[in-house]
């Protein structure tokens, strides 16, 4: 997708009312138009579509606040916050006493999705403007379907996190200060209509004009999740079955790619830089948001992704340790997996729990010569140690904290570039949808319809790949499926969205993450969470600017 991104820098600025671009060549004064004119040529349509992909990507790559990616994980059932390391946008989403209508994360999320919606509306409207030189009717239909996919995606996420929201299906043509909230059911009608059209008109995976562009399987997967939220479980199952039986995707069960001759396993291979894309051998990736290191490709990323710094431990702060590829690069542990995930969730032999996915043991690797004789030895966990050297001297290693320095952590976001030891940005692709989740969505749909045998069969497909023990119908309930989603999708899924969608956030967060600070306050849990916090606050700035109608606030704020 490299050329898409480079095209987009001009494309989005031309089409985005709310994109905030400010290049000098846009300084022309326009007095009679609030929205851009309709797209008029093939280049414009291509740039507009690439712009949607790129704009959505900015939500994953922003470094405006390094903690914001933690909003979707902290305050749920999987993670604790090391004290002081998530005191930014994420904090109100695990310390609910400070969550209010001026919340920065809610404001940024709301604004990002509505900018995406407005740009999608421009593209959708432009596809109805008559013939365009160089664009066939079939190509125009695909452009329209891509716009509808992104509009549906944005609205699905908005109603999941905010409830009733303003519904816009046309580009803004003038300043608007009379928004009102539309009932979720009415918004869902638009989401369903958009996705059904996308399913019909988007190309199959592998047949899109360029890799990384929207495809039919992406639309089906999103529609299945939407149907589950709506309670349309049979329809959700049908969409998943079309993907599973479509013959275009298969679970990764064999070693492949850049380290196939090194120690490892099939599951962890999917998350290695150079292995994540379909054309790199990832047969189960449905949607891979492609990115490149801007050092190598101008415009290769829309920002400086912080996922590694959030998920990977700050092990480099330990004496004798140094950032490396095998240890996942340089993290700073803005989150710490809780004890349920680390100690209770996985069977010992579960491949998803292997040392290639969850890093539990460290070995001294600092290149400084004073560590020569201990290099390669295991770093003691949680205790002081003294290493006697050949000359009779010693190296004393004091007990490392188990809050953020020496803690088990996922390697799914591990990435190291020897040119950048500090590692501010993380340069690798984002696997946003894959076949492993399709089986979990279908298992949920089957379970909700009472087909526990079918749900168990779907889960066993994943457990068989992972060398985990098989389960039976008697094991299946919503809690088990949500547990299995963590085993399979840890650090991939938006965990908050899953728990809000299934109505389980409060119970699971309190039970599995707890409500009291741990380790003398060094670890913060989920503080003050109630049912009022299932929905985020409507941003106060939106309410205040909406002077000609009442934009109501969610309960509890």
C-alpha positions as CSV (number, residue, x, y, z in Angstrom):
1,X,0.0,0.0,0.0
2,X,3.0,2.3,-0.2
3,X,1.9,4.2,-3.3
4,X,-1.6,4.6,-1.8
5,X,-0.2,6.4,1.2
6,X,2.0,8.8,-0.9
7,X,-1.0,9.6,-3.1
8,X,-3.1,10.3,0.0
9,X,-1.2,13.2,1.3
10,X,-2.7,15.3,-1.5
11,X,-5.9,13.3,-1.8
12,X,-7.2,13.7,1.7
13,X,-6.5,17.4,1.8
14,X,-8.5,17.9,-1.3
15,X,-11.5,15.9,-0.1
16,X,-11.6,16.2,3.7
17,X,-13.7,19.0,5.2
18,X,-12.4,18.1,8.6
19,X,-9.0,16.7,7.8
20,X,-7.1,19.8,9.0
21,X,-4.5,19.9,6.2
22,X,-2.8,23.3,5.7
23,X,-0.5,23.3,2.7
24,X,0.0,26.7,1.1
25,X,-1.5,25.6,-2.2
26,X,-4.9,25.3,-0.5
27,X,-5.0,28.9,0.4
28,X,-7.5,29.8,-2.3
29,X,-10.5,31.7,-0.8
30,X,-13.8,29.9,-1.4
31,X,-16.8,31.9,-0.4
32,X,-19.7,29.8,-1.7
33,X,-18.9,26.2,-0.7
34,X,-18.4,24.5,2.6
35,X,-17.9,21.0,1.3
36,X,-15.5,20.1,-1.5
37,X,-16.9,19.7,-5.0
38,X,-17.6,16.1,-6.1
39,X,-14.7,14.0,-7.3
40,X,-14.3,14.3,-11.0
41,X,-11.6,12.0,-12.3
42,X,-10.0,8.6,-11.7
43,X,-7.1,10.0,-9.8
44,X,-9.5,11.8,-7.4
45,X,-11.5,8.7,-6.7
46,X,-8.4,6.6,-6.1
47,X,-6.9,9.2,-3.8
48,X,-10.3,9.4,-2.0
49,X,-10.3,5.7,-1.3
50,X,-6.7,5.6,-0.3
51,X,-7.5,8.6,2.0
52,X,-10.1,6.6,3.9
53,X,-7.6,3.8,4.5
54,X,-5.0,6.2,5.6
55,X,-7.3,8.3,7.7
56,X,-8.5,5.2,9.6
57,X,-4.8,4.2,10.0
58,X,-4.1,7.5,11.9
59,X,-6.2,6.1,14.7
60,X,-3.6,3.3,15.1
61,X,-0.5,5.5,14.5
62,X,-1.0,8.6,16.5
63,X,1.6,9.7,19.0
64,X,-0.4,12.8,20.1
65,X,-0.8,11.0,23.4
66,X,1.2,7.8,23.9
67,X,-1.4,6.3,26.2
68,X,-4.5,6.5,24.0
69,X,-4.1,3.0,22.6
70,X,-4.5,1.8,26.2
71,X,-8.1,3.1,26.3
72,X,-9.2,-0.1,24.6
73,X,-7.4,-2.5,27.0
74,X,-7.0,-0.8,30.4
75,X,-10.0,-0.9,32.6
76,X,-11.0,-4.3,31.1
77,X,-10.4,-7.8,32.2
78,X,-6.8,-8.3,30.9
79,X,-4.5,-5.5,32.1
80,X,-3.2,-3.4,35.0
81,X,-1.7,0.0,34.7
82,X,1.8,0.5,36.2
83,X,1.4,3.6,38.4
84,X,2.2,6.8,36.6
85,X,2.8,5.2,33.2
86,X,-0.7,5.8,31.8
87,X,-1.4,9.2,33.2
88,X,-2.7,10.6,29.9
89,X,-5.8,10.0,27.7
90,X,-6.1,6.4,29.0
91,X,-6.3,7.2,32.7
92,X,-10.0,8.0,32.9
93,X,-10.8,4.7,31.3
94,X,-9.5,2.7,34.3
95,X,-9.8,5.4,37.0
96,X,-13.4,6.1,36.4
97,X,-13.6,8.8,39.1
98,X,-11.9,11.2,36.7
99,X,-14.0,10.3,33.7
100,X,-16.3,13.1,32.7
101,X,-17.7,14.9,29.7
102,X,-14.4,16.7,28.9
103,X,-12.6,13.4,28.4
104,X,-9.8,13.8,25.8
105,X,-10.0,10.2,24.5
106,X,-13.8,10.4,23.9
107,X,-13.3,13.7,22.1
108,X,-10.6,12.4,19.9
109,X,-12.4,9.1,19.1
110,X,-15.7,10.9,18.3
111,X,-13.9,13.5,16.0
112,X,-11.9,10.9,14.2
113,X,-14.9,8.8,13.3
114,X,-17.0,11.7,12.2
115,X,-14.1,13.0,10.0
116,X,-14.0,9.5,8.5
117,X,-17.8,9.5,8.0
118,X,-17.8,12.9,6.2
119,X,-15.0,11.8,3.9
120,X,-16.8,8.6,3.2
121,X,-20.0,10.5,2.4
122,X,-18.1,12.7,-0.1
123,X,-16.9,9.6,-1.9
124,X,-20.3,7.9,-1.8
125,X,-22.1,11.0,-3.1
126,X,-19.5,11.5,-5.8
127,X,-20.2,8.0,-7.2
128,X,-23.7,9.1,-8.2
129,X,-22.5,12.1,-10.2
130,X,-22.6,10.5,-13.6
131,X,-19.9,8.9,-15.8
132,X,-16.2,9.7,-15.1
133,X,-13.5,9.4,-17.7
134,X,-11.4,6.4,-17.1
135,X,-13.7,4.8,-14.5
136,X,-16.0,2.0,-15.5
137,X,-19.4,1.4,-13.9
138,X,-17.9,-1.7,-12.1
139,X,-15.0,0.4,-10.7
140,X,-17.4,3.1,-9.6
141,X,-19.5,0.5,-7.8
142,X,-16.4,-0.6,-5.9
143,X,-15.5,2.9,-5.0
144,X,-19.0,3.4,-3.6
145,X,-18.8,0.1,-1.7
146,X,-15.5,1.1,-0.1
147,X,-17.0,4.3,1.0
148,X,-19.9,2.4,2.5
149,X,-17.6,0.0,4.3
150,X,-15.8,2.7,6.1
151,X,-19.0,4.6,6.9
152,X,-20.5,1.4,8.4
153,X,-17.3,0.8,10.3
154,X,-17.3,4.2,11.8
155,X,-20.9,4.1,12.8
156,X,-20.7,0.6,14.3
157,X,-17.8,1.8,16.5
158,X,-19.6,5.0,17.4
159,X,-22.9,3.4,18.5
160,X,-21.0,0.7,20.4
161,X,-19.1,3.2,22.5
162,X,-21.5,6.2,22.6
163,X,-25.0,4.7,22.0
164,X,-27.3,7.1,20.1
165,X,-25.3,9.4,17.8
166,X,-26.0,11.9,15.1
167,X,-26.6,10.2,11.7
168,X,-25.1,11.9,8.7
169,X,-25.5,10.3,5.3
170,X,-24.5,13.2,3.1
171,X,-21.4,15.5,3.2
172,X,-21.8,18.7,5.2
173,X,-22.5,21.6,2.9
174,X,-22.6,24.3,5.5
175,X,-21.7,24.8,9.2
176,X,-24.2,22.8,11.3
177,X,-25.1,23.5,14.9
178,X,-28.3,21.6,15.3
179,X,-27.2,18.0,15.6
180,X,-29.5,15.6,17.4
181,X,-28.8,12.0,18.4
182,X,-30.3,9.2,16.3
183,X,-31.5,6.0,17.9
184,X,-29.1,3.1,17.6
185,X,-31.7,1.0,15.8
186,X,-32.0,3.6,13.0
187,X,-28.2,4.0,12.7
188,X,-28.0,0.2,12.5
189,X,-30.4,0.2,9.5
190,X,-27.8,2.3,7.6
191,X,-24.9,0.2,8.8
192,X,-26.6,-3.0,7.6
193,X,-27.6,-1.5,4.3
194,X,-24.1,-0.2,3.7
195,X,-22.4,-3.5,4.5
196,X,-24.8,-5.6,2.5
197,X,-23.9,-3.4,-0.5
198,X,-20.2,-3.8,0.3
199,X,-20.5,-7.5,0.6
200,X,-22.2,-7.6,-2.8
201,X,-19.9,-5.2,-4.7
202,X,-16.4,-5.4,-3.1
203,X,-14.0,-7.8,-4.7
204,X,-13.0,-11.0,-3.1
205,X,-9.8,-11.0,-1.0
206,X,-6.8,-11.2,-3.3
207,X,-8.7,-9.6,-6.2
208,X,-8.8,-6.0,-5.1
209,X,-7.1,-3.4,-7.3
210,X,-4.2,-3.2,-4.8
211,X,-3.2,-5.2,-1.8
212,X,-4.6,-3.6,1.4
213,X,-7.8,-2.3,-0.2
214,X,-11.2,-3.2,1.1
215,X,-12.5,-6.7,0.2
216,X,-15.7,-8.7,0.5
217,X,-14.4,-10.8,3.4
218,X,-13.7,-7.6,5.4
219,X,-17.3,-6.5,4.9
220,X,-18.6,-9.9,5.9
221,X,-16.5,-10.0,9.1
222,X,-17.7,-6.5,10.1
223,X,-21.3,-7.4,9.3
224,X,-21.1,-10.5,11.4
225,X,-19.9,-8.4,14.4
226,X,-22.7,-5.9,13.8
227,X,-25.3,-8.6,13.6
228,X,-24.0,-10.1,17.0
229,X,-24.4,-6.7,18.6
230,X,-27.9,-6.4,17.1
231,X,-28.9,-9.8,18.3
232,X,-29.3,-11.2,14.7
233,X,-27.3,-14.3,15.6
234,X,-28.3,-16.5,12.6
235,X,-27.4,-13.7,10.2
236,X,-24.0,-13.4,12.0
237,X,-23.4,-17.1,11.7
238,X,-24.2,-17.0,8.0
239,X,-21.7,-14.3,7.3
240,X,-19.0,-16.1,9.1
241,X,-19.8,-19.4,7.3
242,X,-19.4,-17.6,3.9
243,X,-15.9,-16.6,5.0
244,X,-14.9,-19.9,6.4
245,X,-16.2,-22.0,3.5
246,X,-15.2,-19.5,0.9
247,X,-11.9,-21.3,0.1
248,X,-9.8,-18.1,0.0
249,X,-8.5,-18.2,3.6
250,X,-7.0,-20.8,5.8
251,X,-5.6,-20.9,9.3
252,X,-1.8,-20.7,9.5
253,X,-0.7,-24.1,10.8
254,X,2.8,-24.5,9.4
255,X,5.9,-22.4,9.8
256,X,6.5,-19.9,7.0
257,X,8.3,-16.7,6.1
258,X,11.2,-14.7,7.4
259,X,12.2,-16.9,10.3
260,X,10.8,-20.3,9.3
261,X,14.2,-21.9,9.8
262,X,14.7,-20.4,13.2
263,X,13.1,-21.6,16.5
264,X,9.5,-20.5,16.6
265,X,6.0,-21.7,15.8
266,X,3.2,-21.2,13.2
267,X,1.1,-18.9,15.4
268,X,3.9,-16.5,16.3
269,X,5.1,-16.4,12.7
270,X,2.0,-14.4,11.7
271,X,3.1,-11.4,13.8
272,X,6.7,-11.1,12.6
273,X,7.6,-8.1,10.5
274,X,7.8,-9.4,6.9
275,X,5.2,-12.2,7.5
276,X,1.9,-10.3,8.1
277,X,0.6,-9.7,4.6
278,X,-1.2,-12.1,2.4
279,X,1.5,-11.9,-0.2
280,X,4.1,-12.7,2.5
281,X,2.4,-16.0,3.3
282,X,-0.3,-15.0,5.9
283,X,-3.2,-17.1,4.6
284,X,-5.6,-16.1,7.4
285,X,-5.2,-12.3,7.3
286,X,-8.5,-10.7,6.2
287,X,-7.5,-7.1,6.7
288,X,-3.9,-6.0,7.1
289,X,-3.3,-2.3,7.3
290,X,0.0,-2.0,5.7
291,X,2.8,0.3,6.9
292,X,6.4,1.0,6.1
293,X,9.2,2.6,8.1
294,X,9.3,6.3,6.9
295,X,13.0,6.0,6.9
296,X,12.7,3.6,4.0
297,X,9.5,4.8,2.3
298,X,8.5,8.4,2.3
299,X,5.0,8.6,3.7
300,X,5.1,4.9,4.7
301,X,3.2,5.5,7.9
302,X,0.5,8.0,9.0
303,X,2.3,8.5,12.4
304,X,4.5,7.0,15.0
305,X,2.7,3.9,16.3
306,X,3.1,3.4,20.0
307,X,1.9,-0.2,20.4
308,X,5.3,-1.6,21.2
309,X,5.9,1.0,23.9
310,X,2.5,0.2,25.4
311,X,2.7,-3.6,25.4
312,X,6.4,-4.5,25.7
313,X,8.0,-4.4,29.1
314,X,10.7,-1.9,30.0
315,X,13.2,-4.7,30.4
316,X,16.0,-2.5,28.9
317,X,16.1,-0.7,32.2
318,X,17.5,-3.8,33.9
319,X,21.3,-4.0,34.3
320,X,22.7,-6.4,31.7
321,X,19.7,-5.9,29.3
322,X,19.6,-4.2,25.9
323,X,16.8,-3.8,23.3
324,X,16.9,-6.5,20.7
325,X,14.8,-8.2,18.1
326,X,14.3,-11.4,20.1
327,X,13.0,-9.4,23.1
328,X,10.6,-7.3,21.1
329,X,12.5,-4.0,20.9
330,X,12.2,-1.1,23.3
331,X,9.0,-1.0,25.3
332,X,8.0,1.1,28.3
333,X,5.1,-1.0,29.6
334,X,2.2,1.5,29.7
335,X,0.2,-1.6,30.5
336,X,1.0,-4.8,32.3
337,X,-0.9,-8.0,31.7
338,X,-2.8,-9.0,34.8
339,X,-2.2,-12.3,36.7
340,X,-5.3,-13.9,35.2
341,X,-3.8,-13.7,31.7
342,X,-0.2,-14.5,32.8
343,X,-0.9,-17.4,35.2
344,X,-4.4,-18.7,34.8
345,X,-5.6,-18.3,31.2
346,X,-3.5,-20.7,29.1
347,X,-2.7,-24.4,29.3
348,X,1.0,-24.9,29.6
349,X,1.4,-26.4,26.1
350,X,-0.9,-23.9,24.3
351,X,1.1,-22.5,21.4
352,X,-0.4,-19.1,22.0
353,X,1.4,-19.2,25.4
354,X,4.8,-20.2,23.9
355,X,7.9,-18.1,24.5
356,X,7.6,-16.9,21.0
357,X,4.3,-15.2,21.8
358,X,4.5,-14.4,25.5
359,X,7.9,-13.4,26.7
360,X,8.4,-14.7,30.3
361,X,12.1,-15.3,30.6
362,X,15.0,-12.9,29.8
363,X,18.7,-13.5,29.3
364,X,21.4,-11.0,29.8
365,X,22.3,-9.5,26.4
366,X,23.9,-6.1,27.0
367,X,26.8,-5.6,24.6
368,X,28.8,-3.6,27.2
369,X,32.0,-5.6,27.9
370,X,31.4,-5.6,31.7
371,X,28.6,-8.1,31.1
372,X,30.6,-10.4,28.9
373,X,30.8,-13.3,31.3
374,X,27.1,-13.3,32.2
375,X,25.8,-12.7,28.7
376,X,23.4,-15.5,27.8
377,X,22.6,-16.4,31.4
378,X,19.0,-16.1,32.7
379,X,18.1,-12.9,34.4
380,X,16.9,-13.7,38.0
381,X,13.2,-13.0,38.4
382,X,12.3,-11.0,41.5
383,X,15.4,-11.6,43.6
384,X,18.9,-10.2,44.1
385,X,21.7,-12.1,42.4
386,X,25.5,-12.0,42.5
387,X,27.5,-13.4,39.6
388,X,31.1,-14.3,40.3
389,X,33.4,-13.6,37.4
390,X,36.6,-15.4,36.4
391,X,38.8,-12.7,37.9
392,X,37.1,-13.0,41.2
393,X,35.1,-9.9,40.9
394,X,31.4,-9.9,40.9
395,X,28.4,-8.4,39.2
396,X,25.5,-7.6,41.5
397,X,22.1,-7.6,40.0
398,X,19.4,-6.3,42.3
399,X,15.9,-7.6,42.2
400,X,14.0,-6.1,39.3
401,X,10.6,-4.8,39.9
402,X,7.7,-7.0,38.6
403,X,5.6,-4.0,37.8
404,X,6.8,-2.9,34.4
405,X,10.5,-4.0,34.0
406,X,10.5,-7.7,34.4
407,X,7.0,-8.9,33.6
408,X,5.6,-11.3,31.0
409,X,4.5,-9.5,27.9
410,X,3.2,-10.2,24.4
411,X,5.5,-10.2,21.4
412,X,2.7,-9.6,18.9
413,X,3.8,-5.9,18.9
414,X,7.5,-6.7,19.1
415,X,9.7,-5.0,16.5
416,X,13.3,-3.8,16.5
417,X,15.3,-1.8,14.0
418,X,19.0,-1.7,14.8
419,X,19.1,1.7,13.3
420,X,16.8,3.0,16.0
421,X,17.6,1.6,19.4
422,X,15.5,4.1,21.2
423,X,12.5,3.0,19.2
424,X,9.9,5.7,19.4
425,X,7.7,4.5,16.6
426,X,6.9,0.9,15.8
427,X,7.1,0.1,12.1
428,X,5.1,-3.0,11.2
429,X,1.7,-3.8,9.8
430,X,-1.5,-4.0,11.7
431,X,-3.6,-7.2,11.4
432,X,-7.1,-5.8,11.9
433,X,-9.1,-8.9,10.9
434,X,-8.1,-12.6,10.5
435,X,-9.8,-15.9,10.1
436,X,-9.0,-16.9,13.7
437,X,-11.5,-14.4,14.9
438,X,-14.1,-15.5,12.3
439,X,-14.3,-18.9,14.1
440,X,-14.8,-17.1,17.4
441,X,-17.5,-14.9,16.0
442,X,-19.3,-17.9,14.6
443,X,-18.9,-19.8,17.9
444,X,-20.5,-16.9,19.7
445,X,-23.4,-16.8,17.2
446,X,-23.9,-20.5,17.5
447,X,-23.8,-20.4,21.3
448,X,-26.4,-17.7,21.4
449,X,-28.7,-19.8,19.2
450,X,-28.2,-22.8,21.5
451,X,-26.0,-24.8,19.2
452,X,-23.3,-25.6,21.8
453,X,-21.9,-28.5,19.7
454,X,-21.3,-26.2,16.8
455,X,-19.7,-23.5,19.0
456,X,-17.4,-26.1,20.6
457,X,-16.4,-27.4,17.1
458,X,-15.4,-23.8,16.0
459,X,-13.4,-23.3,19.1
460,X,-11.7,-26.6,18.7
461,X,-10.5,-25.6,15.3
462,X,-8.4,-22.9,17.0
463,X,-7.4,-25.1,20.0
464,X,-6.3,-27.8,17.6
465,X,-4.0,-25.4,15.8
466,X,-2.7,-24.2,19.2
467,X,-2.1,-27.8,20.5
468,X,-4.5,-27.1,23.4
469,X,-7.0,-29.7,24.8
470,X,-10.3,-30.1,23.1
471,X,-13.5,-28.8,24.6
472,X,-17.1,-30.1,24.5
473,X,-20.5,-28.5,24.4
474,X,-20.8,-28.6,28.2
475,X,-17.8,-26.2,28.4
476,X,-19.4,-23.6,26.2
477,X,-20.9,-20.4,27.5
478,X,-20.3,-16.7,26.8
479,X,-17.5,-16.5,29.5
480,X,-15.6,-19.3,27.9
481,X,-15.8,-17.7,24.5
482,X,-14.6,-14.4,25.9
483,X,-11.7,-16.3,27.6
484,X,-10.9,-17.9,24.3
485,X,-10.9,-14.6,22.5
486,X,-8.1,-13.5,24.9
487,X,-6.1,-16.6,24.2
488,X,-6.4,-16.1,20.5
489,X,-6.6,-12.3,20.1
490,X,-4.6,-10.9,23.0
491,X,-3.3,-7.5,22.0
492,X,-5.1,-7.6,18.7
493,X,-8.7,-7.0,19.5
494,X,-10.3,-3.9,20.9
495,X,-11.0,-5.6,24.2
496,X,-13.2,-2.8,25.5
497,X,-15.4,-2.9,22.4
498,X,-15.9,-6.7,22.8
499,X,-16.9,-6.5,26.4
500,X,-19.2,-3.5,25.9
501,X,-20.8,-5.3,22.9
502,X,-21.4,-8.4,25.0
503,X,-22.5,-6.5,28.1
504,X,-19.8,-8.1,30.2
505,X,-17.3,-5.2,30.9
506,X,-18.2,-4.5,34.5
507,X,-18.5,-8.0,35.8
508,X,-15.3,-9.3,34.1
509,X,-13.2,-6.3,34.8
510,X,-14.0,-6.4,38.5
511,X,-13.6,-10.2,38.8
512,X,-10.4,-10.6,36.8
513,X,-8.6,-7.3,37.1
514,X,-9.9,-6.2,40.5
515,X,-10.8,-3.0,42.1
516,X,-8.0,-2.3,44.6
517,X,-4.4,-1.1,43.8
518,X,-1.8,-3.8,44.1
519,X,1.9,-4.0,45.1
520,X,1.5,-1.1,47.5
521,X,-0.1,1.0,44.9
522,X,2.4,0.4,42.1
523,X,-0.2,-1.4,40.0
524,X,-3.6,0.2,39.4
525,X,-6.6,-1.9,38.6
526,X,-10.1,-0.9,37.6
527,X,-11.3,1.9,39.9
528,X,-14.9,2.9,40.3
529,X,-16.4,1.1,37.3
530,X,-20.2,1.0,37.1
531,X,-22.8,0.3,34.4
532,X,-22.9,4.0,33.7
533,X,-19.4,3.7,32.2
534,X,-20.3,1.2,29.5
535,X,-20.9,4.2,27.2
536,X,-18.3,6.9,26.8
537,X,-19.4,10.5,27.4
538,X,-20.6,12.6,24.5
539,X,-17.8,15.2,24.2
540,X,-18.7,18.4,26.0
541,X,-17.2,20.5,23.1
542,X,-19.8,19.0,20.7
543,X,-22.6,19.8,23.1
544,X,-21.4,23.3,23.7
545,X,-21.0,24.1,20.0
546,X,-24.4,22.6,19.1
547,X,-26.3,25.8,19.9
548,X,-29.4,25.3,17.8
549,X,-30.5,21.9,19.2
550,X,-30.0,19.7,22.2
551,X,-27.2,17.2,21.9
552,X,-28.0,15.1,25.0
553,X,-25.4,13.6,27.3
554,X,-25.2,9.9,28.3
555,X,-26.3,9.0,31.8
556,X,-23.7,9.3,34.5
557,X,-21.8,12.2,33.0
